[in-house]
Structures are given as C-alpha cells and as structure tokens.
Amino acid sequence: LCYGRSMMKPFYIKVFEKELAELNWKQKAISVASHNGSAEHVAAAQSILSPGEWGLMLTPLDLPLVQFGRQVRRPRRWYNNSSGHHAAILKGCRQKGWNRAGYTLPSHAVFKAYMQLMKKYLGENWEPKRVARDGDGLPTVAMTVNDLAHCYAQLAVEKNWIWEAMVKYPDLVGGYNRLDTTIMKSGKGRVIAKEGADGLLGMAIEHK
C-alpha cells in the first residue's frame, strides 16, 4: 500500500475542472504542483486568490525547498510545496458555492467529491484502505500501486487542460532539479509526470 497524495493532485483538481478552466496557464500548472517554493512559484500561487482571501490558506508553514543567494529563514504558508494546490481548491470551492471553512477535512465536500472520482475510475465498490492527513494538510488515502497506475492511465485517456498546463509549464509543477519537471521537458508534450512521497513517481504517456 502507498499514500499518493502529491501524485493525486491532478485528480483533486479534476473535481474543479469546469470551475478552474478560467485560470491562466501558469495558475493551472501551479494548481497541481509540488513546487520548490521559488519566487516564481509563490507569485503564481498567490495570483489565484485575492489578497483578502490569503488568510484562508491552511498549508503548513515551510521554507523554499531550493534556495540560491540570500537565504529565506522565515517559514511562510506560500513556500509550502502545495500552496498553489490549496489556493486552487479554495478558488474552486468559491466557484461551486461550497463553504471554504474546513476545506482540509475528510468531512468536507472537496474530499467527498474526490472519493466519488476515485470510485468512477476504480469501481463503485472501491474503498480506501486508510485515510490520513498528508504533510500538506489535506486528506490522503492508502491505495495499491496498481490503483495509482490505473488512475494515471485515465489522465491520458481523458486529456484536458490539466495535462496541457503541466506540459506548458513543467517548471511550475516541480522546479529546478526535479525529476517530474525534467521528464516533462524531455517528453515534448507527450508525457506528464508527478513526483510523490517515498520515491513514488506517476507518469502518463499520450496515446497515439
């Protein structure tokens, strides 16, 4: 069994596929990112919400993963690798008319809709082996590697703006010295890749 929360960000965002279609390509790419926390990443994430909404963000405090020159020493929520993901979820909740309070809880509509999406791909009788809180503050579920592979195959079958955003801006999805970014740059639009915890890597290849 494995917890694939970071790898499953494209599926969390598929819950808001219609609502977030209005975002620009950089905002779309950062919405599924596990980024390094660079200035470019933070700017893209912050642009999704109005400054008055920033206080709703519940990402854990963090520092940039990769730093050059002057070192950042004060942790902030925006440096967390999932800040763009959280911002996009909050934006999607607003567009759907869902209460944004408690958006990180398993009892919230976000997680319930995500579970419905998983059942669509893995079968109505599929149930998560376990539900836990991920390092980015959102619920994650334990599933088999085969389940993860089946879900990723669907990204190639049902290509949408999530795929296009990832291959347009691979540096926003990960960043400097990140394997998923390197793979997508090499794939020239035909491959998407997403790093996960514990050495996991999800990949989908375009069907010709």
KEVOPA-368149 format. One record per residue (C-alpha): residue number from 1; x, y, z. Coordinates in nm, 2 decimals. Example, Ala and Ser with C-alpha at 12.3 -4.5 7.8 and 13.67 -1.06 7.14 Angstrom:
2
<node 1 <1.23 -0.45 0.78>> <node 2 <1.37 -0.11 0.71>> 
***
This chain:
208
<node 1 <0.00 0.00 0.00>> <node 2 <0.11 0.36 -0.05>> <node 3 <-0.01 0.71 0.01>> <node 4 <0.00 0.91 -0.31>> <node 5 <-0.14 1.25 -0.22>> <node 6 <0.12 1.45 -0.41>> <node 7 <0.08 1.23 -0.71>> <node 8 <-0.30 1.26 -0.69>> <node 9 <-0.31 1.64 -0.71>> <node 10 <-0.43 1.63 -1.07>> <node 11 <-0.73 1.43 -0.95>> <node 12 <-0.82 1.66 -0.66>> <node 13 <-0.82 1.94 -0.92>> <node 14 <-1.03 1.74 -1.16>> <node 15 <-1.31 1.79 -0.90>> <node 16 <-1.30 2.16 -1.01>> <node 17 <-1.23 2.10 -1.38>> <node 18 <-1.51 2.33 -1.50>> <node 19 <-1.47 2.59 -1.23>> <node 20 <-1.10 2.64 -1.27>> <node 21 <-1.10 2.64 -1.65>> <node 22 <-1.09 3.03 -1.64>> <node 23 <-0.75 3.04 -1.48>> <node 24 <-0.45 3.12 -1.69>> <node 25 <-0.20 2.85 -1.78>> <node 26 <0.05 2.94 -1.51>> <node 27 <-0.22 2.93 -1.24>> <node 28 <-0.35 2.60 -1.38>> <node 29 <0.01 2.45 -1.37>> <node 30 <0.07 2.56 -1.01>> <node 31 <-0.27 2.42 -0.90>> <node 32 <-0.13 2.06 -0.94>> <node 33 <0.22 2.14 -0.84>> <node 34 <0.45 2.01 -0.56>> <node 35 <0.68 2.30 -0.62>> <node 36 <1.02 2.42 -0.48>> <node 37 <0.88 2.74 -0.33>> <node 38 <1.07 2.98 -0.56>> <node 39 <0.96 3.34 -0.62>> <node 40 <0.80 3.23 -0.95>> <node 41 <0.61 2.95 -0.77>> <node 42 <0.49 3.18 -0.49>> <node 43 <0.38 3.45 -0.74>> <node 44 <0.18 3.21 -0.95>> <node 45 <0.01 3.06 -0.64>> <node 46 <-0.08 3.40 -0.49>> <node 47 <-0.23 3.52 -0.81>> <node 48 <-0.51 3.26 -0.79>> <node 49 <-0.67 3.43 -0.48>> <node 50 <-0.73 3.79 -0.39>> <node 51 <-0.51 3.92 -0.11>> <node 52 <-0.82 3.93 0.11>> <node 53 <-0.85 3.56 0.07>> <node 54 <-0.49 3.46 0.16>> <node 55 <-0.58 3.42 0.53>> <node 56 <-0.80 3.12 0.43>> <node 57 <-0.49 2.92 0.33>> <node 58 <-0.42 2.63 0.56>> <node 59 <-0.09 2.50 0.42>> <node 60 <0.17 2.42 0.68>> <node 61 <0.44 2.68 0.73>> <node 62 <0.75 2.60 0.52>> <node 63 <1.07 2.72 0.37>> <node 64 <1.17 2.71 0.00>> <node 65 <1.30 2.36 -0.10>> <node 66 <1.58 2.51 -0.31>> <node 67 <1.74 2.84 -0.23>> <node 68 <2.00 3.05 -0.41>> <node 69 <2.18 3.36 -0.29>> <node 70 <2.02 3.53 0.01>> <node 71 <1.86 3.26 0.23>> <node 72 <1.50 3.28 0.34>> <node 73 <1.48 3.19 0.70>> <node 74 <1.12 3.28 0.80>> <node 75 <0.87 3.00 0.71>> <node 76 <0.55 3.10 0.53>> <node 77 <0.25 2.92 0.40>> <node 78 <0.32 3.02 0.04>> <node 79 <0.66 2.85 0.04>> <node 80 <0.49 2.51 0.11>> <node 81 <0.51 2.29 -0.20>> <node 82 <0.13 2.27 -0.21>> <node 83 <0.04 2.64 -0.18>> <node 84 <-0.08 2.67 -0.54>> <node 85 <-0.29 2.35 -0.49>> <node 86 <-0.45 2.49 -0.18>> <node 87 <-0.52 2.82 -0.35>> <node 88 <-0.69 2.65 -0.64>> <node 89 <-0.90 2.43 -0.41>> <node 90 <-1.02 2.75 -0.23>> <node 91 <-1.09 2.92 -0.56>> <node 92 <-1.28 2.61 -0.68>> <node 93 <-1.49 2.59 -0.36>> <node 94 <-1.59 2.96 -0.40>> <node 95 <-1.69 2.89 -0.76>> <node 96 <-1.90 2.59 -0.66>> <node 97 <-2.06 2.78 -0.37>> <node 98 <-1.91 2.54 -0.11>> <node 99 <-1.82 2.66 0.23>> <node 100 <-1.44 2.72 0.24>> <node 101 <-1.42 2.67 0.62>> <node 102 <-1.28 2.32 0.69>> <node 103 <-1.18 2.25 0.33>> <node 104 <-0.89 2.03 0.45>> <node 105 <-1.11 1.79 0.65>> <node 106 <-1.23 1.45 0.52>> <node 107 <-1.58 1.56 0.61>> <node 108 <-1.57 1.85 0.36>> <node 109 <-1.73 1.84 0.01>> <node 110 <-1.39 1.85 -0.15>> <node 111 <-1.28 1.52 -0.02>> <node 112 <-1.62 1.36 -0.08>> <node 113 <-1.62 1.47 -0.44>> <node 114 <-1.26 1.34 -0.48>> <node 115 <-1.38 1.00 -0.34>> <node 116 <-1.66 0.99 -0.59>> <node 117 <-1.40 1.05 -0.87>> <node 118 <-1.19 0.76 -0.74>> <node 119 <-1.49 0.53 -0.74>> <node 120 <-1.55 0.63 -1.10>> <node 121 <-1.20 0.51 -1.20>> <node 122 <-1.16 0.22 -0.96>> <node 123 <-1.51 0.09 -0.93>> <node 124 <-1.81 0.17 -0.71>> <node 125 <-1.71 -0.09 -0.45>> <node 126 <-1.36 0.06 -0.41>> <node 127 <-1.28 0.19 -0.07>> <node 128 <-0.96 0.35 0.06>> <node 129 <-0.75 0.12 0.28>> <node 130 <-0.69 0.41 0.52>> <node 131 <-0.75 0.79 0.53>> <node 132 <-0.48 1.01 0.69>> <node 133 <-0.36 1.37 0.69>> <node 134 <-0.08 1.44 0.44>> <node 135 <0.22 1.67 0.51>> <node 136 <0.04 1.94 0.31>> <node 137 <-0.26 1.93 0.54>> <node 138 <-0.51 1.76 0.31>> <node 139 <-0.66 1.41 0.35>> <node 140 <-0.48 1.13 0.17>> <node 141 <-0.59 0.77 0.11>> <node 142 <-0.39 0.45 0.11>> <node 143 <-0.42 0.25 -0.21>> <node 144 <-0.23 -0.01 -0.41>> <node 145 <0.03 0.08 -0.67>> <node 146 <-0.19 -0.08 -0.93>> <node 147 <-0.47 0.16 -0.83>> <node 148 <-0.24 0.45 -0.87>> <node 149 <-0.13 0.32 -1.22>> <node 150 <-0.49 0.28 -1.32>> <node 151 <-0.58 0.63 -1.22>> <node 152 <-0.28 0.78 -1.41>> <node 153 <-0.38 0.59 -1.73>> <node 154 <-0.71 0.78 -1.71>> <node 155 <-0.52 1.11 -1.74>> <node 156 <-0.40 1.00 -2.09>> <node 157 <-0.75 0.88 -2.18>> <node 158 <-0.93 1.19 -2.06>> <node 159 <-0.68 1.46 -2.16>> <node 160 <-0.79 1.81 -2.05>> <node 161 <-0.65 2.14 -1.95>> <node 162 <-0.46 1.98 -1.66>> <node 163 <-0.24 1.78 -1.90>> <node 164 <-0.19 2.09 -2.12>> <node 165 <-0.10 2.31 -1.83>> <node 166 <0.16 2.06 -1.69>> <node 167 <0.34 2.03 -2.03>> <node 168 <0.32 2.40 -2.10>> <node 169 <0.48 2.50 -1.76>> <node 170 <0.67 2.20 -1.63>> <node 171 <0.90 2.42 -1.42>> <node 172 <0.60 2.53 -1.22>> <node 173 <0.49 2.18 -1.15>> <node 174 <0.82 2.09 -0.97>> <node 175 <1.11 2.32 -1.04>> <node 176 <1.49 2.32 -1.05>> <node 177 <1.65 1.97 -1.03>> <node 178 <1.31 1.79 -1.01>> <node 179 <1.26 1.46 -1.19>> <node 180 <0.90 1.52 -1.29>> <node 181 <0.99 1.86 -1.45>> <node 182 <1.29 1.70 -1.63>> <node 183 <1.07 1.42 -1.77>> <node 184 <0.80 1.65 -1.90>> <node 185 <1.06 1.88 -2.07>> <node 186 <1.21 1.57 -2.24>> <node 187 <0.86 1.43 -2.33>> <node 188 <0.78 1.73 -2.55>> <node 189 <0.41 1.74 -2.45>> <node 190 <0.35 1.36 -2.48>> <node 191 <0.43 1.27 -2.12>> <node 192 <0.32 1.41 -1.79>> <node 193 <0.49 1.32 -1.46>> <node 194 <0.43 1.39 -1.10>> <node 195 <0.65 1.32 -0.80>> <node 196 <0.51 1.18 -0.48>> <node 197 <0.65 1.10 -0.13>> <node 198 <0.86 0.79 -0.06>> <node 199 <1.01 0.78 -0.41>> <node 200 <0.68 0.75 -0.59>> <node 201 <0.65 0.89 -0.95>> <node 202 <0.34 0.89 -1.15>> <node 203 <0.36 0.91 -1.53>> <node 204 <0.11 0.91 -1.82>> <node 205 <0.20 0.88 -2.18>> <node 206 <-0.01 1.02 -2.46>> <node 207 <-0.19 0.75 -2.67>> <node 208 <-0.13 0.79 -3.05>> 
***
